[in-house]
Amino acid sequence: KQWYQRRVRGEMECQQFEVMRASCNQTLQMLHNQILKVLSDIMGLLETIKRLIQTAYECVAKEIDDWKDNQRYCMISGRTPAPLDGIERNASTLIDILTSCGGYYIRLEDQVSDRIEFKNRLSAWYNEHTSIIDAIITRCFILDQQPPQVMKKDTRFSASVRIIAGERWGLALKQPTIKVCLINSDQAQNVLYGHNKSHEIPQIHRCGEVSNGEKVMEYSSMTKAVYLHFKNLVLRKLNRTTDRRACELVTEEKFAVYFKCTVNMPYKDSYQMGDVVKTLHAISLPVTVIVHGSQSPAAEATIFWDNCFAPRNREAFQHPGPHPWGELKERINDLFHKLTERPLKPEALAYLGSKVLNIDDTTDIDNRLVTWQAFAKDTLKKPSERSFTFWDWLYSCIDLIKKHFLHMWRDDLILGFISKTRTEQLLKAPTTQPNNFLLRFSDSTQGMISISYITIDNQIKNLIYTAKDLQKHGLAERILDPPVYKYLYPNIAKETKFQKYYKPVKEEVPGYERDLIRAHVQLDLYETSPNRSAPTTPQHYNIANNEFNESFLMETMEYDMGCSLMPFDQRAEAHSANVGSRRARTTVSRKRFPNPDEGALH
């Protein structure tokens, strides 16, 4: 009986144990399911964090790329690029998030070590996370000041590099060393797109050696910036491409200034034990290298076209293709605003468009494509065949403005870019008085400015001046001295506009006598035709009273041609045709006159 009671009790205990075991198994399974759900939620949360971080990275990367594009356009317009404060702030916030999220990996790695599925998912998340970190630190190494894009050998230049959010990477205490050299487009392609994983340019393959090109970066405690400003970089050696067929002109061969540094990034508090060595590189905008000033216009054309139309993520320095005139004219306008301090008017831009496109009808001209060949390679065709390109002519006009009448151009006294036909229409308008004149650039010759005016008998006369002419006598003097120019179109008295630019003759210095020049001009005519006779009465002009002017000199020296004011090309033809019919002998004697009135030109 006792044994039976113990057996019954034992069976009851076994039943209770089975119930408890089933309950425990059910609880464990529930906990296991809850753990799996938590881990799944954590991985889902990490995926969400990854997507948010990827979006944030794309925003910061776009801000940096937009800033670089703006910097390239500013090289044309001369404006200052936008400050980097906003990008620095956003990049710093992103790096803080990346660093804090990296700590999740260490804590989760042990929790999922025996769960292959979650371990693989965590490893994939980690790899993508580190790739974002590598990408953002690479983008944060930028040139905040570009070197000159037309670079002359053995001439000093400057540049500046910066690591955005460098303090967040621990570089405030471990400033890296920057090395600089010159590379060609093929080497830039290898560095930019991963063909050269080490980013190291062998010494023997470098295109140019840059002296003073190795320095340690600096840290500013005030601005929290890690930067380095190179002030005395000098290109000493240059090795151009061996394949001369790859580049027609040396001014079209593109190089880049290459900046490289190695940084030790401390990740101890995040997800990696020990420092991580990272190689950073930055490549400047394309540069051309010249050895003589005469190469500058062609080199400027190459750089201007590249800055205007270079697309993002192109193959390194690939030459941009055709683009609409509407885009090109905006860049030309920016260039004029930078170099001459005055933008161009719509009429001037339309005239330039018709010139580069070789057309007369300017209807829908903004949508017409302009090629590099038409811009800087082919000679101009209108109004007749020329020996220079559109860019050569435009560059010579800019150079003439900068050197000889920048202030007059800035005050809008020079029309400049206007056709000869349109000039005649304006000067012959019914409301235009005789002796009105306007200033425009010569179509037929580079670097010349023309004064076109209308005479009393309604004839249009043109007189052109070269840069050499304007060095002797300024444009204001050549306008104010001759009485034939009275009104600046439209009907504005010339004195009201040009008097402030006039440079009068310097007064005598007390205690010194004035040194004057007396010129004796004697003309001997040979083979004089019956209807052409020499003057019989000598004419006297007083220098002190400003009676000696260019009009008199032309009448005296060229009265044999029957015209006192001829265009430059007509005078040249007439001179060559009449060189055998006359001979001029000019003697100049210097004499000191106590009285200025005694010095006269006969």
C-alpha positions as CSV (number, residue, x, y, z in Angstrom):
1,K,0.0,0.0,0.0
2,Q,2.8,2.4,0.9
3,W,4.6,1.4,-2.3
4,Y,1.5,2.0,-4.3
5,Q,1.1,5.4,-2.7
6,R,4.7,6.3,-3.5
7,R,4.2,5.2,-7.1
8,V,1.1,7.3,-7.5
9,R,2.8,10.3,-5.9
10,G,5.9,9.8,-8.2
11,E,3.7,9.6,-11.3
12,M,2.0,12.8,-10.2
13,E,5.3,14.5,-9.8
14,C,6.4,13.4,-13.2
15,Q,3.3,14.8,-14.7
16,Q,3.9,18.1,-12.9
17,F,7.5,18.1,-14.1
18,E,6.4,17.5,-17.7
19,V,4.0,20.3,-17.4
20,M,6.7,22.6,-16.0
21,R,9.2,21.5,-18.7
22,A,6.6,22.1,-21.4
23,S,6.0,25.5,-19.8
24,C,9.7,26.3,-19.7
25,N,10.2,25.2,-23.3
26,Q,7.3,27.3,-24.3
27,T,8.7,30.3,-22.3
28,L,12.2,29.7,-23.8
29,Q,10.7,29.5,-27.3
30,M,8.8,32.7,-26.7
31,L,12.0,34.4,-25.4
32,H,13.9,33.0,-28.3
33,N,11.3,34.4,-30.7
34,Q,11.4,37.7,-28.9
35,I,15.2,37.8,-29.1
36,L,15.0,37.0,-32.8
37,K,12.4,39.7,-33.2
38,V,14.6,42.2,-31.2
39,L,17.7,41.3,-33.3
40,S,15.6,41.6,-36.5
41,D,14.3,44.9,-35.3
42,I,17.8,46.0,-34.5
43,M,19.0,45.0,-37.9
44,G,16.0,46.7,-39.5
45,L,16.9,49.8,-37.4
46,L,20.5,49.6,-38.6
47,E,19.2,49.3,-42.2
48,T,17.1,52.4,-41.6
49,I,20.1,54.2,-40.1
50,K,22.2,53.1,-43.1
51,R,19.7,54.6,-45.5
52,L,19.5,57.8,-43.6
53,I,23.3,58.0,-43.4
54,Q,23.5,57.3,-47.1
55,T,21.0,60.1,-47.8
56,A,22.9,62.5,-45.6
57,Y,26.2,61.5,-47.3
58,E,24.7,62.2,-50.7
59,C,23.5,65.6,-49.5
60,V,27.0,66.5,-48.2
61,A,28.6,65.1,-51.3
62,K,26.3,67.1,-53.5
63,E,27.1,70.3,-51.5
64,I,30.8,69.7,-52.0
65,D,30.4,69.0,-55.7
66,D,28.2,72.1,-56.2
67,W,30.8,74.1,-54.4
68,K,33.5,72.8,-56.7
69,D,31.4,73.6,-59.7
70,N,30.8,77.1,-58.4
71,Q,34.6,77.5,-57.7
72,R,35.2,76.5,-61.4
73,Y,32.7,79.1,-62.6
74,C,34.3,81.7,-60.3
75,M,37.6,81.2,-62.1
76,I,35.8,82.7,-65.1
77,S,33.8,85.4,-63.4
78,G,36.4,86.4,-60.7
79,R,33.8,86.1,-57.9
80,T,34.7,84.6,-54.6
81,P,33.4,81.1,-54.0
82,A,30.8,80.7,-51.2
83,P,32.3,80.1,-47.7
84,L,32.7,76.5,-46.5
85,D,31.1,77.1,-43.1
86,G,27.8,75.4,-44.0
87,I,29.5,72.4,-45.6
88,E,31.8,72.2,-42.6
89,R,28.9,72.1,-40.2
90,N,26.9,69.5,-42.1
91,A,30.0,67.3,-42.6
92,S,30.9,67.5,-38.9
93,T,27.4,66.4,-38.0
94,L,27.5,63.4,-40.4
95,I,30.9,62.3,-39.1
96,D,29.7,62.4,-35.5
97,I,26.8,60.2,-36.5
98,L,29.1,57.8,-38.3
99,T,31.4,57.6,-35.4
100,S,28.6,56.9,-32.9
101,C,26.9,54.3,-35.1
102,G,30.3,52.6,-35.5
103,G,30.1,51.7,-31.8
104,Y,27.0,49.5,-32.4
105,Y,29.2,47.1,-34.3
106,I,31.4,46.2,-31.3
107,R,28.4,45.6,-29.0
108,L,26.4,43.6,-31.5
109,E,29.2,41.5,-32.9
110,D,29.4,39.3,-29.7
111,Q,25.6,39.0,-29.5
112,V,25.2,37.5,-33.0
113,S,28.5,35.5,-33.1
114,D,26.6,32.2,-33.1
115,R,23.9,33.3,-35.5
116,I,25.2,33.2,-39.1
117,E,22.3,35.0,-40.6
118,F,22.5,38.0,-38.4
119,K,26.3,37.9,-38.4
120,N,26.4,38.1,-42.2
121,R,23.9,40.9,-42.2
122,L,25.9,42.8,-39.6
123,S,29.1,42.3,-41.6
124,A,27.4,43.7,-44.8
125,W,26.2,46.7,-42.8
126,Y,29.7,47.3,-41.4
127,N,31.3,47.1,-44.9
128,E,28.8,49.7,-46.3
129,H,29.3,51.9,-43.2
130,T,33.1,51.9,-43.6
131,S,32.7,52.6,-47.4
132,I,30.7,55.8,-46.5
133,I,33.4,56.8,-44.1
134,D,36.1,56.3,-46.8
135,A,34.1,58.3,-49.3
136,I,33.3,61.2,-47.0
137,I,36.9,61.7,-45.8
138,T,38.1,61.5,-49.5
139,R,35.7,64.2,-50.5
140,C,36.5,66.4,-47.5
141,F,40.1,66.9,-48.8
142,I,39.7,69.8,-51.2
143,L,41.5,72.8,-52.8
144,D,39.9,75.9,-51.4
145,Q,42.2,78.0,-53.5
146,Q,43.1,76.8,-56.9
147,P,46.5,77.4,-58.5
148,P,46.6,79.6,-61.7
149,Q,45.2,77.6,-64.6
150,V,47.7,79.2,-67.0
151,M,51.0,78.4,-65.4
152,K,54.3,79.7,-66.5
153,K,57.4,77.6,-65.9
154,D,59.8,78.9,-63.3
155,T,57.2,81.4,-62.0
156,R,56.0,81.4,-58.5
157,F,52.3,80.5,-57.7
158,S,50.2,79.8,-54.7
159,A,47.5,77.3,-53.7
160,S,45.6,76.2,-50.6
161,V,44.2,72.9,-49.4
162,R,41.8,72.0,-46.6
163,I,40.4,69.0,-44.9
164,I,36.7,69.7,-44.1
165,A,35.8,68.6,-40.5
166,G,39.4,67.7,-39.9
167,E,39.0,68.2,-36.2
168,R,36.4,65.4,-36.1
169,W,38.9,63.0,-37.6
170,G,41.5,63.8,-34.9
171,L,43.8,65.7,-37.2
172,A,44.0,68.8,-35.0
173,L,46.8,67.0,-33.1
174,K,48.2,64.9,-35.9
175,Q,48.5,67.3,-38.8
176,P,49.5,65.3,-42.0
177,T,52.3,66.3,-44.5
178,I,51.2,67.4,-48.0
179,K,53.3,66.6,-51.1
180,V,52.8,68.4,-54.4
181,C,53.7,67.5,-58.0
182,L,52.4,67.9,-61.6
183,I,50.6,65.1,-63.4
184,N,49.1,64.7,-66.8
185,S,45.5,63.7,-67.7
186,D,46.2,60.0,-67.9
187,Q,47.7,60.0,-64.4
188,A,44.8,62.0,-63.2
189,Q,42.4,59.4,-64.6
190,N,44.3,56.6,-62.8
191,V,44.1,58.5,-59.5
192,L,40.5,59.7,-59.7
193,Y,38.9,56.4,-60.7
194,G,40.9,53.8,-58.8
195,H,43.3,52.4,-61.3
196,N,46.1,53.5,-59.0
197,K,45.1,52.2,-55.6
198,S,48.0,53.7,-53.7
199,H,47.6,57.2,-55.3
200,E,51.4,57.3,-55.5
201,I,52.9,58.8,-58.6
202,P,56.4,57.3,-59.2
203,Q,59.1,59.9,-59.4
204,I,60.2,58.9,-62.9
205,H,56.6,59.3,-64.3
206,R,55.8,62.7,-62.9
207,C,55.3,65.4,-65.5
208,G,56.7,68.2,-63.4
209,E,58.6,68.8,-60.2
210,V,57.3,71.5,-57.9
211,S,59.7,73.1,-55.5
212,N,58.6,74.1,-52.0
213,G,55.9,71.4,-52.4
214,E,56.2,69.5,-49.1
215,K,54.8,71.0,-45.9
216,V,52.9,70.1,-42.7
217,M,49.2,71.1,-42.4
218,E,48.2,73.7,-39.8
219,Y,45.3,73.8,-37.4
220,S,43.4,77.0,-36.6
221,S,41.8,76.9,-33.1
222,M,39.6,79.9,-34.0
223,T,38.0,78.5,-37.2
224,K,38.6,74.8,-36.2
225,A,40.0,74.3,-39.7
226,V,42.8,72.0,-40.8
227,Y,44.4,73.7,-43.8
228,L,47.7,74.5,-45.6
229,H,48.4,77.5,-47.7
230,F,51.3,77.2,-50.2
231,K,52.7,80.6,-51.0
232,N,55.9,79.8,-53.0
233,L,55.3,76.9,-55.3
234,V,57.4,76.9,-58.4
235,L,57.2,74.5,-61.4
236,R,60.9,73.7,-62.1
237,K,60.8,70.8,-64.6
238,L,58.2,69.9,-67.2
239,N,58.0,66.6,-69.2
240,R,55.4,66.9,-71.9
241,T,53.7,63.9,-73.5
242,T,55.8,61.9,-75.9
243,D,52.9,61.4,-78.3
244,R,52.8,64.7,-80.1
245,R,49.8,63.6,-82.2
246,A,47.7,63.4,-79.0
247,C,47.8,67.2,-78.7
248,E,48.1,69.6,-81.6
249,L,49.4,72.5,-79.6
250,V,51.3,72.6,-76.3
251,T,48.7,75.1,-75.1
252,E,46.0,72.5,-75.5
253,E,47.8,69.9,-73.3
254,K,46.2,69.8,-69.9
255,F,47.9,69.0,-66.6
256,A,46.9,69.1,-63.0
257,V,48.6,70.0,-59.7
258,Y,48.4,66.9,-57.5
259,F,48.2,67.1,-53.7
260,K,48.7,63.9,-51.6
261,C,48.8,63.2,-47.9
262,T,48.6,60.2,-45.5
263,V,46.5,60.6,-42.3
264,N,46.3,58.4,-39.2
265,M,42.6,58.4,-38.2
266,P,41.9,57.3,-34.6
267,Y,38.9,54.9,-34.4
268,K,39.5,53.5,-30.9
269,D,36.3,54.9,-29.5
270,S,34.2,53.7,-32.4
271,Y,34.5,50.3,-34.1
272,Q,38.1,49.6,-34.9
273,M,41.0,49.1,-32.5
274,G,44.0,51.2,-33.4
275,D,44.7,53.9,-36.0
276,V,43.6,53.5,-39.6
277,V,46.1,54.8,-42.2
278,K,44.3,56.6,-45.0
279,T,45.7,58.1,-48.2
280,L,44.0,61.3,-49.4
281,H,44.5,63.1,-52.7
282,A,43.2,66.2,-54.4
283,I,43.6,67.3,-58.0
284,S,43.4,70.9,-59.2
285,L,41.3,72.1,-62.1
286,P,43.1,71.6,-65.4
287,V,46.1,73.8,-66.0
288,T,48.2,74.5,-69.1
289,V,51.9,75.2,-68.9
290,I,53.5,77.9,-71.0
291,V,57.1,79.1,-71.4
292,H,56.5,82.4,-73.1
293,G,53.9,85.2,-72.9
294,S,52.9,84.8,-76.5
295,Q,51.4,81.4,-75.7
296,S,49.0,83.0,-73.2
297,P,46.0,83.7,-75.5
298,A,45.8,80.1,-76.8
299,A,46.3,78.7,-73.3
300,E,43.5,81.0,-71.9
301,A,41.2,79.7,-74.6
302,T,41.8,76.1,-73.6
303,I,41.1,76.8,-70.0
304,F,38.1,79.1,-70.6
305,W,36.4,76.5,-72.7
306,D,37.1,73.7,-70.1
307,N,35.8,75.8,-67.2
308,C,32.7,76.7,-69.1
309,F,31.5,73.2,-70.1
310,A,33.4,70.5,-68.2
311,P,30.8,67.9,-67.0
312,R,31.0,66.2,-63.6
313,N,32.6,62.8,-63.4
314,R,34.1,63.0,-66.8
315,E,37.1,61.2,-67.9
316,A,40.0,63.3,-66.6
317,F,40.2,66.5,-68.7
318,Q,38.3,65.1,-71.6
319,H,37.7,68.0,-74.0
320,P,34.0,69.3,-73.8
321,G,32.0,69.1,-77.0
322,P,29.7,71.7,-78.7
323,H,27.4,73.8,-76.5
324,P,24.6,76.3,-77.3
325,W,25.6,80.0,-77.7
326,G,23.1,80.9,-75.0
327,E,25.4,79.1,-72.4
328,L,28.6,80.4,-73.9
329,K,27.5,84.0,-74.0
330,E,26.8,83.9,-70.2
331,R,30.3,82.8,-69.6
332,I,31.8,85.4,-71.9
333,N,29.7,88.0,-70.1
334,D,31.1,86.8,-66.8
335,L,34.6,87.0,-68.2
336,F,34.2,90.6,-69.3
337,H,32.7,91.4,-65.9
338,K,35.8,90.0,-64.2
339,L,38.5,91.5,-66.5
340,T,36.9,94.8,-67.5
341,E,34.5,95.5,-64.6
342,R,31.6,95.9,-66.9
343,P,29.2,93.2,-68.4
344,L,28.3,93.3,-72.0
345,K,24.9,94.5,-73.4
346,P,22.5,92.1,-75.2
347,E,23.3,93.9,-78.5
348,A,27.0,93.3,-78.1
349,L,26.5,89.6,-77.2
350,A,24.3,89.1,-80.2
351,Y,27.0,90.7,-82.4
352,L,29.6,88.3,-80.9
353,G,27.3,85.4,-81.5
354,S,26.8,86.2,-85.2
355,K,30.6,86.6,-85.5
356,V,31.5,83.2,-83.9
357,L,28.7,81.4,-85.7
358,N,29.5,83.1,-89.0
359,I,25.8,84.1,-89.6
360,D,23.9,87.3,-90.3
361,D,20.5,86.3,-88.9
362,T,20.5,86.3,-85.1
363,T,17.0,84.8,-84.8
364,D,17.0,82.0,-82.3
365,I,20.8,82.3,-82.0
366,D,20.9,81.1,-78.4
367,N,20.1,77.6,-79.4
368,R,22.7,77.3,-82.1
369,L,25.7,75.1,-81.2
370,V,29.2,76.5,-81.0
371,T,32.1,74.1,-81.4
372,W,35.6,74.4,-80.0
373,Q,36.9,74.5,-83.6
374,A,34.8,77.6,-84.4
375,F,35.6,79.2,-81.1
376,A,39.4,79.0,-81.1
377,K,40.7,77.1,-84.2
378,D,39.0,78.3,-87.4
379,T,39.7,81.8,-88.7
380,L,36.8,84.3,-88.9
381,K,34.9,84.4,-92.2
382,K,32.8,87.6,-91.9
383,P,32.7,90.2,-93.2
384,S,35.6,88.7,-95.1
385,E,38.3,86.1,-94.6
386,R,40.5,86.9,-91.7
387,S,43.8,85.5,-90.5
388,F,42.8,85.2,-86.8
389,T,40.3,83.3,-84.8
390,F,37.3,84.5,-82.8
391,W,39.1,84.0,-79.5
392,D,42.3,85.8,-80.8
393,W,40.2,88.8,-81.8
394,L,38.1,88.8,-78.5
395,Y,41.2,88.4,-76.4
396,S,43.0,91.3,-78.1
397,C,39.9,93.5,-77.5
398,I,40.0,92.6,-73.8
399,D,43.7,93.3,-73.6
400,L,43.3,96.7,-75.3
401,I,40.6,97.6,-72.8
402,K,42.6,96.7,-69.8
403,K,45.8,98.5,-70.9
404,H,44.5,101.7,-72.5
405,F,40.9,102.7,-71.7
406,L,39.6,100.6,-68.8
407,H,37.9,103.6,-67.0
408,M,36.2,104.8,-70.2
409,W,35.0,101.3,-70.9
410,R,33.7,101.0,-67.3
411,D,31.8,104.3,-67.7
412,D,30.1,102.9,-70.8
413,L,31.6,105.4,-73.2
414,I,32.7,102.8,-75.7
415,L,30.2,100.7,-77.7
416,G,32.9,98.4,-78.7
417,F,31.2,95.3,-80.2
418,I,29.1,96.7,-83.0
419,S,29.2,96.0,-86.7
420,K,30.3,98.6,-89.3
421,T,26.9,98.5,-90.9
422,R,25.1,99.1,-87.7
423,T,27.5,102.0,-87.0
424,E,26.6,103.7,-90.2
425,Q,22.9,103.3,-89.4
426,L,23.3,105.0,-86.1
427,L,25.4,107.8,-87.3
428,K,23.2,108.5,-90.3
429,A,20.0,108.5,-88.3
430,P,17.9,111.7,-88.8
431,T,18.3,112.7,-85.2
432,T,22.1,112.4,-85.2
433,Q,23.9,115.7,-85.7
434,P,27.1,116.0,-87.9
435,N,30.4,115.4,-86.1
436,N,28.9,112.7,-83.9
437,F,31.3,109.8,-83.3
438,L,31.3,106.5,-81.6
439,L,34.0,104.0,-80.6
440,R,34.1,100.4,-81.7
441,F,36.6,97.6,-82.1
442,S,37.9,97.0,-85.6
443,D,36.6,94.0,-87.5
444,S,39.5,93.7,-89.8
445,T,42.4,93.8,-87.5
446,Q,43.2,92.5,-84.0
447,G,43.7,94.8,-81.1
448,M,42.6,98.1,-82.7
449,I,39.9,100.6,-81.8
450,S,38.1,102.6,-84.4
451,I,36.7,106.1,-84.1
452,S,33.8,106.4,-86.6
453,Y,32.2,109.8,-87.2
454,I,29.9,111.5,-89.6
455,T,31.0,114.6,-91.5
456,I,29.0,117.7,-92.4
457,D,28.4,116.3,-95.9
458,N,26.9,113.1,-94.3
459,Q,29.9,110.9,-95.0
460,I,31.2,108.2,-92.6
461,K,34.9,108.4,-91.7
462,N,36.8,105.8,-89.8
463,L,40.1,106.2,-88.0
464,I,41.7,103.3,-86.2
465,Y,44.4,103.2,-83.5
466,T,46.6,100.3,-82.4
467,A,47.9,99.7,-78.9
468,K,51.2,101.3,-79.9
469,D,49.4,104.4,-81.0
470,L,47.6,104.7,-77.7
471,Q,50.8,104.4,-75.8
472,K,52.0,107.6,-77.5
473,H,48.8,109.5,-77.1
474,G,45.9,108.3,-75.0
475,L,42.4,107.8,-76.4
476,A,41.0,110.8,-74.5
477,E,43.6,113.1,-76.1
478,R,42.9,111.7,-79.6
479,I,39.2,112.5,-79.1
480,L,39.4,115.9,-77.4
481,D,42.2,117.4,-79.6
482,P,40.7,117.2,-83.1
483,P,37.8,119.6,-83.7
484,V,36.2,117.1,-86.1
485,Y,34.9,115.1,-83.2
486,K,32.2,117.1,-81.4
487,Y,29.5,114.8,-80.0
488,L,29.6,111.3,-78.6
489,Y,26.7,109.4,-80.0
490,P,23.9,110.2,-79.4
491,N,24.6,114.0,-79.5
492,I,26.5,114.3,-76.2
493,A,29.2,116.9,-76.0
494,K,32.5,115.1,-75.8
495,E,33.9,117.4,-73.1
496,T,31.3,116.3,-70.7
497,K,32.4,112.7,-70.9
498,F,36.1,112.6,-71.8
499,Q,37.5,115.7,-70.1
500,K,38.3,113.9,-66.9
501,Y,40.5,111.4,-68.7
502,Y,42.5,114.1,-70.5
503,K,46.1,114.3,-69.6
504,P,47.4,117.8,-70.1
505,V,51.0,118.6,-70.9
506,K,53.0,118.9,-67.7
507,E,53.8,122.5,-66.6
508,E,57.3,123.8,-66.7
509,V,59.4,123.0,-63.6
510,P,60.6,126.2,-61.9
511,G,64.3,126.9,-62.6
512,Y,64.4,124.8,-65.8
513,E,64.0,125.8,-69.5
514,R,61.5,124.0,-71.7
515,D,62.9,121.6,-74.3
516,L,61.0,121.8,-77.5
517,I,61.3,120.1,-80.9
518,R,61.3,121.9,-84.2
519,A,60.6,119.7,-87.2
520,H,61.4,120.9,-90.7
521,V,59.4,118.9,-93.4
522,Q,60.3,119.4,-97.0
523,L,58.4,117.6,-99.7
524,D,59.9,117.1,-103.2
525,L,57.3,115.9,-105.7
526,Y,58.3,114.0,-108.8
527,E,56.0,113.1,-111.7
528,T,53.4,115.5,-110.6
529,S,50.2,115.1,-112.6
530,P,48.6,118.3,-114.1
531,N,45.7,118.2,-111.7
532,R,47.9,117.8,-108.6
533,S,50.1,120.7,-107.4
534,A,52.2,121.3,-104.3
535,P,51.3,124.0,-101.8
536,T,52.9,127.3,-102.6
537,T,52.5,129.0,-99.2
538,P,54.1,127.4,-96.1
539,Q,51.7,126.9,-93.2
540,H,52.7,127.7,-89.6
541,Y,51.4,125.8,-86.6
542,N,52.1,126.7,-83.0
543,I,52.8,123.9,-80.7
544,A,52.0,125.9,-77.6
545,N,48.5,126.6,-78.9
546,N,48.0,123.0,-79.8
547,E,47.6,123.7,-83.5
548,F,49.9,120.8,-84.4
549,N,47.6,117.8,-84.5
550,E,47.3,114.5,-86.3
551,S,45.0,116.0,-89.0
552,F,47.7,118.5,-90.0
553,L,50.4,115.8,-90.1
554,M,48.2,113.6,-92.4
555,E,47.4,116.5,-94.7
556,T,51.1,117.6,-94.9
557,M,52.6,114.1,-95.4
558,E,49.8,112.7,-97.6
559,Y,48.3,115.6,-99.5
560,D,49.7,113.9,-102.6
561,M,47.1,111.2,-102.1
562,G,44.2,113.6,-102.2
563,C,42.7,112.5,-98.8
564,S,43.6,113.7,-95.4
565,L,41.7,111.1,-93.3
566,M,41.8,107.6,-94.7
567,P,41.2,104.2,-93.0
568,F,44.3,102.4,-92.0
569,D,44.1,99.8,-94.8
570,Q,43.3,102.4,-97.5
571,R,46.2,104.6,-96.4
572,A,48.5,101.5,-96.6
573,E,47.4,100.7,-100.2
574,A,47.7,104.4,-101.2
575,H,51.1,104.6,-99.7
576,S,52.4,101.6,-101.6
577,A,50.9,102.9,-104.8
578,N,52.4,106.3,-104.6
579,V,55.7,105.5,-103.1
580,G,57.5,106.1,-106.4
581,S,55.8,109.4,-107.1
582,R,57.0,111.4,-104.1
583,R,59.8,111.6,-101.6
584,A,59.7,113.2,-98.2
585,R,62.7,114.4,-96.3
586,T,62.2,115.2,-92.7
587,T,64.8,116.7,-90.4
588,V,64.2,117.3,-86.7
589,S,66.4,119.7,-84.7
590,R,66.2,120.2,-80.9
591,K,66.7,123.7,-79.6
592,R,66.0,125.3,-76.3
593,F,63.6,128.3,-76.4
594,P,63.3,130.6,-73.5
595,N,59.9,131.6,-74.8
596,P,57.5,128.8,-75.7
597,D,56.0,130.9,-78.5
598,E,59.2,130.9,-80.4
599,G,58.9,127.1,-81.0
600,A,56.8,126.6,-84.1
601,L,56.4,123.8,-86.6
602,H,56.8,125.0,-90.2
